[in-house]
């Protein structure tokens, strides 16, 4: 089954991510997003990966480690919603997750390999859903959102952070 985008809606906090996602088939968009993340990450030097554009900002490697936590968090919400669970989940404290992710002591190849496994599981999770499961809605932050819309939000999240890396961390003609 092809998973196509939902109708546009107000997705509150998730709007910026949702609007960045391509309006193509979801599992293909998830795979293309993973491919882009991997190609981008693995061409960066250790110096670039350790770079912070300002005091208190995450390093580039920490952003890639953040993708791991975000993938797990998004997928847990998607799973709960797709199974009809209407219980509200609190947002995670992304800053404490990043600070405690041990990114500086991990290789970028290990971080990306782990993300590839998570993304493969995400794609399989979506492939196993019925149309009804994709369109079930549940709470996320201050809105109600469908499993389908959160899938596109996950793609947009990756694109959002890649854009930040390109715009704020690296000189445009170096990457």
N, CA, C and O of each residue as an XYZ file, in Angstrom:
700
protein
N       0.842     -1.182      0.000
C       0.000      0.000      0.000
C       0.885      1.243      0.000
O       1.857      1.327      0.751
N       0.542      2.189     -0.839
C       1.239      3.466     -0.835
C       0.680      4.328      0.277
O      -0.532      4.399      0.478
N       1.582      4.987      1.002
C       1.164      5.883      2.074
C       1.391      7.309      1.589
O       2.527      7.768      1.469
N       0.301      7.991      1.315
C       0.358      9.346      0.778
C       0.096     10.359      1.889
O      -0.466     10.007      2.926
N       0.498     11.615      1.680
C       0.357     12.619      2.737
C      -1.099     12.862      3.123
O      -2.006     12.708      2.306
N      -1.306     13.243      4.378
C      -2.658     13.623      4.800
C      -2.999     15.000      4.254
O      -2.143     15.701      3.715
N      -4.246     15.369      4.400
C      -4.658     16.719      4.027
C      -3.947     17.714      4.939
O      -3.730     17.425      6.116
N      -3.584     18.873      4.414
C      -2.941     19.882      5.266
C      -3.843     20.248      6.445
O      -5.066     20.319      6.320
N      -3.215     20.473      7.567
C      -3.936     20.853      8.781
C      -2.992     21.690      9.629
O      -1.827     21.877      9.277
N      -3.494     22.183     10.732
C      -2.641     22.915     11.663
C      -2.054     21.903     12.635
O      -2.755     21.361     13.489
N      -0.759     21.658     12.490
C      -0.083     20.681     13.328
C       0.720     21.328     14.451
O       1.650     20.722     14.982
N       0.361     22.556     14.811
C       0.974     23.220     15.954
C       2.493     23.178     15.910
O       3.107     23.571     14.918
N       3.092     22.702     16.990
C       4.549     22.581     17.122
C       5.174     21.870     15.936
O       6.296     22.191     15.544
N       4.467     20.909     15.359
C       5.008     20.074     14.285
C       4.890     20.701     12.889
O       5.412     20.143     11.924
N       4.207     21.858     12.765
C       4.000     22.476     11.451
C       5.287     22.646     10.662
O       5.357     22.258      9.496
N       6.300     23.222     11.285
C       7.533     23.496     10.550
C       8.136     22.226      9.978
O       8.618     22.225      8.846
N       8.115     21.150     10.741
C       8.655     19.882     10.251
C       7.771     19.303      9.150
O       8.259     18.895      8.097
N       6.470     19.274      9.406
C       5.537     18.687      8.444
C       5.638     19.385      7.090
O       5.644     18.732      6.047
N       5.717     20.700      7.113
C       5.746     21.465      5.862
C       7.035     21.264      5.076
O       7.046     21.488      3.865
N       8.117     20.850      5.720
C       9.382     20.586      5.026
C       9.383     19.236      4.299
O      10.129     19.047      3.338
N       8.558     18.316      4.752
C       8.572     16.964      4.187
C       8.034     16.965      2.760
O       7.059     17.654      2.462
N       8.673     16.188      1.874
C       8.142     16.083      0.512
C       6.783     15.401      0.545
O       6.539     14.532      1.382
N       5.925     15.783     -0.338
C       4.572     15.213     -0.387
C       4.561     14.012     -1.334
O       3.759     13.930     -2.264
N       5.474     13.095     -1.065
C       5.614     11.865     -1.833
C       5.214     10.700     -0.941
O       4.819     10.894      0.208
N       5.317      9.501     -1.470
C       4.981      8.300     -0.696
C       5.871      8.242      0.546
O       7.080      8.457      0.455
N       5.274      7.952      1.706
C       5.961      8.083      2.992
C       7.176      7.182      3.142
O       8.241      7.660      3.533
N       7.053      5.890      2.845
C       8.202      5.014      3.091
C       9.361      5.369      2.170
O      10.522      5.239      2.558
N       9.059      5.815      0.956
C      10.118      6.271      0.042
C      10.755      7.552      0.579
O      11.972      7.718      0.505
N       9.944      8.450      1.115
C      10.471      9.692      1.694
C      11.346      9.401      2.913
O      12.390     10.028      3.093
N      10.924      8.453      3.747
C      11.732      8.069      4.909
C      13.077      7.498      4.476
O      14.104      7.815      5.076
N      13.084      6.659      3.438
C      14.338      6.069      2.971
C      15.232      7.125      2.331
O      16.438      7.150      2.579
N      14.656      7.988      1.518
C      15.450      9.047      0.881
C      16.050      9.972      1.933
O      17.192     10.412      1.798
N      15.284     10.267      2.977
C      15.772     11.098      4.071
C      16.946     10.428      4.785
O      17.933     11.085      5.114
N      16.837      9.125      5.024
C      17.929      8.389      5.657
C      19.166      8.407      4.781
O      20.278      8.612      5.269
N      18.975      8.195      3.493
C      20.105      8.205      2.557
C      20.808      9.557      2.565
O      22.037      9.624      2.536
N      20.026     10.633      2.605
C      20.610     11.980      2.623
C      21.368     12.228      3.926
O      22.475     12.765      3.907
N      20.778     11.841      5.053
C      21.438     12.007      6.349
C      22.762     11.254      6.363
O      23.786     11.797      6.778
N      22.740     10.008      5.911
C      23.948      9.181      5.920
C      25.040      9.781      5.043
O      26.179      9.930      5.488
N      24.708     10.123      3.817
C      25.701     10.673      2.895
C      26.301     11.961      3.450
O      27.507     12.190      3.348
N      25.463     12.782      4.026
C      25.930     14.050      4.581
C      26.840     13.823      5.775
O      27.931     14.389      5.841
N      26.403     13.002      6.716
C      27.153     12.783      7.969
C      28.510     12.159      7.718
O      29.506     12.571      8.312
N      28.555     11.172      6.844
C      29.791     10.407      6.677
C      30.866     11.155      5.894
O      32.008     10.699      5.835
N      30.527     12.285      5.297
C      31.559     13.048      4.596
C      32.167     14.142      5.481
O      33.096     14.827      5.053
N      31.665     14.313      6.693
C      32.169     15.342      7.585
C      33.405     14.857      8.338
O      33.506     13.684      8.699
N      34.323     15.757      8.566
C      35.532     15.442      9.322
C      35.213     15.440     10.819
O      34.174     15.945     11.244
N      36.111     14.872     11.600
C      35.932     14.883     13.061
C      35.879     16.319     13.577
O      35.123     16.625     14.499
N      36.676     17.187     12.986
C      36.669     18.599     13.393
C      35.297     19.219     13.127
O      34.751     19.922     13.977
N      34.753     18.958     11.954
C      33.422     19.482     11.637
C      32.361     18.887     12.564
O      31.482     19.605     13.040
N      32.438     17.601     12.818
C      31.448     16.944     13.681
C      31.461     17.495     15.102
O      30.430     17.490     15.775
N      32.609     17.968     15.563
C      32.736     18.506     16.918
C      32.372     19.993     16.995
O      32.270     20.558     18.084
N      32.178     20.614     15.839
C      31.940     22.065     15.793
C      30.597     22.449     16.410
O      29.583     21.777     16.224
N      30.633     23.556     17.152
C      29.431     24.222     17.682
C      29.481     25.654     17.156
O      30.521     26.304     17.257
N      28.409     26.146     16.611
C      28.457     27.485     16.034
C      28.359     28.579     17.085
O      28.613     29.747     16.788
N      27.994     28.218     18.309
C      27.931     29.183     19.406
C      27.988     28.435     20.733
O      27.691     27.243     20.807
N      28.367     29.141     21.747
C      28.404     28.589     23.108
C      27.035     28.013     23.478
O      26.007     28.661     23.277
N      27.029     26.821     24.006
C      25.788     26.188     24.449
C      24.995     25.485     23.361
O      23.975     24.859     23.650
N      25.439     25.576     22.123
C      24.746     24.890     21.024
C      25.292     23.476     20.891
O      26.425     23.198     21.285
N      24.481     22.591     20.337
C      24.900     21.211     20.134
C      25.994     21.151     19.084
O      26.043     21.978     18.174
N      26.868     20.169     19.218
C      27.825     19.909     18.139
C      27.070     19.222     17.001
O      25.954     18.735     17.182
N      27.698     19.195     15.836
C      27.070     18.510     14.705
C      26.875     17.035     15.038
O      25.834     16.465     14.711
N      27.854     16.408     15.682
C      27.700     14.993     16.036
C      26.541     14.809     17.021
O      25.822     13.812     16.953
N      26.360     15.758     17.927
C      25.226     15.674     18.853
C      23.899     15.776     18.108
O      22.917     15.151     18.509
N      23.858     16.546     17.044
C      22.622     16.622     16.248
C      22.314     15.255     15.639
O      21.164     14.814     15.646
N      23.341     14.584     15.113
C      23.104     13.257     14.547
C      22.687     12.265     15.631
O      21.851     11.397     15.376
N      23.250     12.375     16.829
C      22.807     11.521     17.940
C      21.370     11.865     18.333
O      20.601     10.986     18.721
N      21.010     13.143     18.231
C      19.629     13.575     18.506
C      18.643     12.879     17.573
O      17.518     12.577     17.972
N      19.063     12.621     16.327
C      18.194     11.889     15.402
C      17.786     10.536     15.976
O      16.660     10.087     15.764
N      18.690      9.887     16.699
C      18.376      8.575     17.297
C      17.247      8.706     18.312
O      16.268      7.961     18.267
N      17.393      9.666     19.231
C      16.358      9.859     20.245
C      15.045     10.308     19.626
O      13.973      9.868     20.041
N      15.133     11.185     18.631
C      13.920     11.677     17.982
C      13.190     10.548     17.257
O      11.964     10.452     17.317
N      13.953      9.695     16.573
C      13.326      8.580     15.850
C      12.561      7.685     16.826
O      11.419      7.301     16.576
N      13.209      7.366     17.932
C      12.550      6.516     18.940
C      11.315      7.208     19.521
O      10.269      6.580     19.685
N      11.437      8.485     19.829
C      10.322      9.216     20.416
C       9.157      9.338     19.435
O       8.011      9.065     19.793
N       9.447      9.745     18.208
C       8.385      9.840     17.203
C       7.711      8.484     17.018
O       6.484      8.398     16.980
N       8.509      7.431     16.903
C       7.940      6.106     16.635
C       7.099      5.589     17.794
O       6.096      4.911     17.576
N       7.497      5.901     19.016
C       6.677      5.494     20.156
C       5.328      6.206     20.100
O       4.289      5.594     20.350
N       5.343      7.484     19.776
C       4.076      8.219     19.655
C       3.237      7.659     18.499
O       2.028      7.470     18.629
N       3.898      7.399     17.373
C       3.190      6.841     16.215
C       2.585      5.481     16.571
O       1.430      5.217     16.236
N       3.335      4.632     17.232
C       2.843      3.321     17.649
C       1.620      3.464     18.542
O       0.600      2.812     18.315
N       1.722      4.313     19.552
C       0.604      4.482     20.481
C      -0.641      4.990     19.745
O      -1.742      4.477     19.947
N      -0.457      5.991     18.901
C      -1.601      6.551     18.182
C      -2.183      5.515     17.228
O      -3.402      5.355     17.163
N      -1.335      4.814     16.491
C      -1.827      3.846     15.498
C      -2.555      2.672     16.145
O      -3.318      1.972     15.480
N      -2.326      2.457     17.417
C      -2.996      1.377     18.148
C      -4.222      1.852     18.909
O      -4.834      1.094     19.662
N      -4.576      3.126     18.704
C      -5.795      3.649     19.307
C      -5.622      4.185     20.708
O      -6.613      4.470     21.381
N      -4.400      4.331     21.166
C      -4.146      4.856     22.512
C      -4.332      6.369     22.490
O      -3.661      7.071     21.733
N      -5.219      6.855     23.300
C      -5.530      8.291     23.339
C      -4.852      9.001     24.508
O      -5.093     10.188     24.727
N      -4.017      8.304     25.252
C      -3.342      8.914     26.400
C      -2.307      9.929     25.930
O      -1.558      9.681     24.984
N      -2.277     11.056     26.592
C      -1.286     12.088     26.273
C       0.078     11.659     26.810
O       0.189     11.122     27.912
N       1.102     11.906     26.015
C       2.471     11.643     26.439
C       3.176     12.977     26.636
O       2.993     13.895     25.837
N       3.967     13.095     27.673
C       4.685     14.357     27.856
C       5.789     14.490     26.810
O       6.325     13.489     26.334
N       6.123     15.723     26.456
C       7.263     15.901     25.546
C       8.547     15.512     26.257
O       8.637     15.588     27.482
N       9.537     15.097     25.484
C      10.819     14.772     26.097
C      11.647     16.052     26.215
O      11.427     17.013     25.478
N      12.582     16.055     27.130
C      13.518     17.162     27.284
C      14.694     16.888     26.353
O      15.662     16.233     26.742
N      14.608     17.386     25.131
C      15.617     17.050     24.121
C      17.017     17.477     24.539
O      17.994     16.818     24.185
N      17.126     18.555     25.277
C      18.455     19.028     25.679
C      19.111     18.065     26.658
O      20.308     17.801     26.554
N      18.355     17.545     27.594
C      18.955     16.578     28.521
C      19.270     15.269     27.805
O      20.258     14.608     28.123
N      18.438     14.896     26.844
C      18.739     13.695     26.058
C      20.061     13.866     25.313
O      20.903     12.968     25.321
N      20.239     15.017     24.671
C      21.473     15.260     23.918
C      22.678     15.274     24.856
O      23.707     14.667     24.558
N      22.550     15.958     25.975
C      23.679     16.045     26.913
C      24.077     14.676     27.456
O      25.234     14.468     27.822
N      23.143     13.755     27.511
C      23.414     12.435     28.076
C      23.519     11.327     27.034
O      23.435     10.148     27.378
N      23.700     11.684     25.783
C      23.737     10.694     24.699
C      25.132     10.150     24.415
O      25.276      9.205     23.640
N      26.151     10.723     25.022
C      27.526     10.252     24.835
C      27.996     10.358     23.386
O      28.813      9.553     22.939
N      27.495     11.324     22.666
C      27.827     11.460     21.243
C      29.316     11.672     21.010
O      29.876     11.112     20.068
N      29.961     12.462     21.843
C      31.381     12.777     21.632
C      32.259     11.535     21.668
O      33.328     11.514     21.057
N      31.822     10.507     22.374
C      32.615      9.284     22.503
C      32.184      8.173     21.560
O      32.633      7.034     21.689
N      31.320      8.499     20.617
C      30.862      7.515     19.629
C      31.356      7.917     18.256
O      31.539      9.102     17.974
N      31.569      6.946     17.415
C      31.938      7.260     16.041
C      30.689      7.635     15.263
O      29.594      7.145     15.541
N      30.870      8.504     14.290
C      29.734      8.882     13.460
C      29.225      7.672     12.682
O      28.026      7.567     12.419
N      30.108      6.768     12.315
C      29.654      5.586     11.575
C      28.755      4.710     12.453
O      27.798      4.121     11.949
N      29.043      4.614     13.751
C      28.167      3.855     14.650
C      26.818      4.545     14.838
O      25.774      3.892     14.850
N      26.847      5.858     14.984
C      25.594      6.604     15.151
C      24.714      6.420     13.909
O      23.514      6.171     14.023
N      25.314      6.544     12.739
C      24.553      6.421     11.496
C      24.076      4.978     11.294
O      22.957      4.760     10.830
N      24.908      3.997     11.635
C      24.476      2.593     11.513
C      23.267      2.328     12.404
O      22.321      1.657     11.989
N      23.296      2.851     13.620
C      22.157      2.679     14.519
C      20.920      3.360     13.957
O      19.818      2.814     14.021
N      21.104      4.551     13.409
C      19.973      5.270     12.826
C      19.406      4.519     11.623
O      18.191      4.493     11.424
N      20.273      3.913     10.826
C      19.789      3.127      9.680
C      18.909      1.968     10.149
O      17.879      1.681      9.539
N      19.312      1.310     11.223
C      18.500      0.207     11.759
C      17.163      0.721     12.278
O      16.118      0.118     12.035
N      17.207      1.828     12.989
C      15.958      2.408     13.487
C      15.039      2.813     12.333
O      13.835      2.563     12.375
N      15.611      3.438     11.308
C      14.802      3.893     10.185
C      14.216      2.702      9.435
O      13.069      2.754      8.992
N      14.990      1.637      9.291
C      14.456      0.438      8.639
C      13.262     -0.099      9.433
O      12.261     -0.515      8.850
N      13.373     -0.086     10.758
C      12.256     -0.538     11.598
C      11.063      0.409     11.468
O       9.915     -0.034     11.467
N      11.332      1.701     11.359
C      10.256      2.678     11.177
C       9.506      2.406      9.874
O       8.275      2.402      9.844
N      10.248      2.184      8.818
C       9.635      1.910      7.516
C       8.799      0.635      7.574
O       7.683      0.601      7.055
N       9.330     -0.408      8.202
C       8.570     -1.655      8.341
C       7.320     -1.456      9.185
O       6.277     -2.041      8.893
N       7.414     -0.629     10.239
C       6.246     -0.343     11.067
C       5.153      0.281     10.204
O       3.993     -0.123     10.280
N       5.520      1.261      9.387
C       4.516      1.902      8.535
C       3.970      0.938      7.492
O       2.773      0.956      7.206
N       4.820      0.104      6.924
C       4.340     -0.859      5.925
C       3.344     -1.853      6.520
O       2.513     -2.400      5.795
N       3.417     -2.088      7.812
C       2.509     -3.017      8.474
C       1.188     -2.402      8.904
O       0.324     -3.099      9.438
N       1.023     -1.113      8.679
C      -0.202     -0.446      9.111
C      -1.279     -0.493      8.040
O      -0.994     -0.482      6.842
N      -2.501     -0.544      8.492
C      -3.652     -0.418      7.604
C      -3.941      1.074      7.410
O      -3.405      1.919      8.128
N      -4.781      1.379      6.446
C      -5.181      2.773      6.225
C      -5.838      3.339      7.478
O      -5.646      4.507      7.816
N      -6.609      2.507      8.157
C      -7.270      2.968      9.371
C      -6.255      3.322     10.454
O      -6.407      4.331     11.142
N      -5.220      2.496     10.606
C      -4.186      2.765     11.605
C      -3.441      4.057     11.284
O      -3.117      4.833     12.183
N      -3.173      4.284     10.009
C      -2.467      5.493      9.585
C      -3.261      6.755      9.898
O      -2.688      7.809     10.174
N      -4.576      6.639      9.853
C      -5.419      7.819     10.033
C      -5.967      7.976     11.447
O      -6.676      8.941     11.731
N      -5.645      7.038     12.336
C      -6.031      7.241     13.724
C      -5.317      8.468     14.256
O      -4.177      8.748     13.883
N      -5.986      9.186     15.118
C      -5.415     10.400     15.686
C      -5.280     10.272     17.188
O      -6.044      9.573     17.853
N      -4.289     10.968     17.694
C      -4.067     10.994     19.127
C      -3.329     12.263     19.506
O      -2.922     13.044     18.646
N      -3.162     12.454     20.803
C      -2.538     13.691     21.268
C      -1.017     13.673     21.113
O      -0.362     12.653     21.327
N      -0.486     14.814     20.740
C       0.957     15.038     20.713
C       1.160     16.522     21.013
O       0.731     17.393     20.255
N       1.809     16.778     22.113
C       1.961     18.152     22.600
C       0.576     18.759     22.762
O      -0.251     18.230     23.504
N       0.317     19.869     22.069
C      -0.948     20.585     22.258
C      -1.945     20.360     21.135
O      -2.890     21.135     20.986
N      -1.752     19.314     20.342
C      -2.627     19.079     19.193
C      -3.051     17.618     19.140
O      -2.585     16.779     19.912
N      -3.944     17.347     18.209
C      -4.293     15.981     17.846
C      -3.738     15.763     16.442
O      -3.922     16.597     15.555
N      -3.051     14.625     16.248
C      -2.372     14.377     14.983
C      -2.486     12.901     14.631
O      -2.608     12.056     15.518
N      -2.446     12.590     13.356
C      -2.538     11.196     12.918
C      -1.161     10.549     12.856
O      -0.139     11.234     12.811
N      -1.153      9.234     12.856
C       0.089      8.473     12.669
C       0.739      8.866     11.349
O       1.954      9.051     11.279
N      -0.064      8.991     10.314
C       0.412      9.357      8.978
C       1.121     10.722      9.019
O       2.227     10.863      8.496
N       0.492     11.706      9.631
C       1.079     13.047      9.686
C       2.376     13.041     10.495
O       3.323     13.747     10.149
N       2.425     12.258     11.559
C       3.669     12.179     12.334
C       4.787     11.533     11.524
O       5.955     11.876     11.709
N       4.458     10.620     10.646
C       5.472     10.034      9.772
C       6.113     11.088      8.885
O       7.334     11.118      8.733
N       5.298     11.950      8.303
C       5.837     13.027      7.475
C       6.594     14.046      8.323
O       7.572     14.636      7.865
N       6.143     14.249      9.546
C       6.834     15.139     10.461
C       8.237     14.618     10.772
O       9.179     15.402     10.889
N       8.374     13.314     10.903
C       9.685     12.705     11.153
C      10.651     13.008     10.006
O      11.814     13.332     10.249
N      10.189     12.909      8.779
C      11.024     13.253      7.619
C      11.411     14.734      7.683
O      12.577     15.082      7.499
N      10.448     15.588      7.941
C      10.718     17.026      8.022
C      11.678     17.379      9.140
O      12.469     18.314      9.010
N      11.618     16.644     10.232
C      12.547     16.862     11.349
C      13.985     16.676     10.881
O      14.851     17.496     11.185
N      14.237     15.603     10.147
C      15.579     15.370      9.621
C      16.013     16.482      8.681
O      17.143     16.963      8.758
N      15.115     16.888      7.799
C      15.437     17.960      6.850
C      15.703     19.279      7.571
O      16.588     20.040      7.177
N      14.943     19.543      8.615
C      15.121     20.757      9.421
C      16.538     20.824     10.001
O      17.210     21.851      9.900
N      16.978     19.733     10.599
C      18.297     19.741     11.225
C      19.430     19.760     10.200
O      20.463     20.385     10.443
N      19.260     19.099      9.075
C      20.280     19.186      8.023
C      20.413     20.625      7.529
O      21.523     21.095      7.276
N      19.299     21.318      7.393
C      19.339     22.720      6.957
C      20.056     23.587      7.990
O      20.836     24.468      7.628
N      19.797     23.343      9.259
C      20.480     24.111     10.310
C      21.982     23.875     10.245
O      22.763     24.820     10.357
N      22.391     22.626     10.065
C      23.825     22.332      9.965
C      24.432     23.094      8.792
O      25.489     23.709      8.926
N      23.773     23.053      7.667
C      24.301     23.731      6.470
C      24.348     25.246      6.645
O      25.308     25.892      6.227
N      23.315     25.808      7.260
C      23.191     27.262      7.355
C      23.978     27.876      8.505
O      24.488     28.989      8.376
N      24.086     27.170      9.624
C      24.693     27.778     10.808
C      26.044     27.193     11.201
O      26.833     27.854     11.877
N      26.316     25.968     10.785
C      27.531     25.299     11.235
C      28.638     25.285     10.189
O      29.814     25.414     10.529
N      28.279     25.133      8.943
C      29.266     24.941      7.895
C      29.198     26.056      6.865
O      28.123     26.587      6.586
N      30.326     26.405      6.310
C      30.351     27.377      5.218
C      29.712     26.707      4.014
O      30.043     25.569      3.681
N      28.812     27.403      3.372
C      28.001     26.806      2.306
C      28.828     26.152      1.207
O      28.441     25.093      0.712
N      29.955     26.743      0.806
C      30.703     26.148     -0.298
C      31.657     25.041      0.156
O      32.376     24.471     -0.665
N      31.668     24.731      1.459
C      32.502     23.609      1.938
C      31.756     22.295      1.875
O      32.380     21.234      1.869
N      30.433     22.338      1.827
C      29.635     21.108      1.872
C      28.896     20.927      0.574
O      28.166     19.949      0.410
